[in-house]
């Protein structure tokens, strides 16, 4: 998404389902949007587990990214996930590494 669309669109991340006139979403009900958000967290955790990290929803407004030792960072949206993950891990992380993708694909069937 271009930065202008991000400014005009409000403070929601472009990937989040929002119930606002003129914004496309298949989930117009609040419970459906929360369910979709929980699904995103579950998918992100499958990848983050390989790096010793976990993600949780915080009040439907932010996310908590944590290490196994308890270091935690609050992130606004999934657009901030990888920079924060690399900062907490103290190293570069590649969620698209072929070995990781193979392992995730094998674990999922």
Residue pairs with C-beta under 8 A, 6 or more apart in sequence:
1 14
5 14
6 14
9 23
10 18
10 20
12 18
12 77
13 76
13 77
13 78
13 79
14 79
15 40
15 77
15 78
15 79
16 33
16 37
16 77
17 25
17 26
17 27
17 32
17 33
17 36
17 37
18 25
18 33
19 25
19 27
19 28
19 29
19 30
19 33
25 33
27 33
27 35
27 36
34 60
37 57
37 60
38 57
40 78
41 55
41 56
41 57
41 63
44 55
44 78
44 81
45 54
45 55
46 104
46 107
46 108
47 95
47 100
47 104
48 54
48 55
48 65
48 85
50 100
50 103
50 104
51 85
51 89
51 93
52 67
52 68
52 89
53 65
53 66
53 67
53 68
53 85
53 88
53 89
54 65
54 66
55 63
55 64
55 65
55 66
55 81
56 63
56 64
56 66
57 63
57 64
58 64
58 74
62 74
62 75
62 76
62 77
63 74
63 75
63 76
63 77
63 78
63 81
64 72
64 73
64 74
64 75
65 72
65 73
65 74
65 75
65 81
65 84
65 85
65 88
66 72
66 73
66 88
67 88
67 89
71 88
73 84
73 87
73 88
75 81
75 84
82 93
82 95
85 93
86 92
86 93
94 100
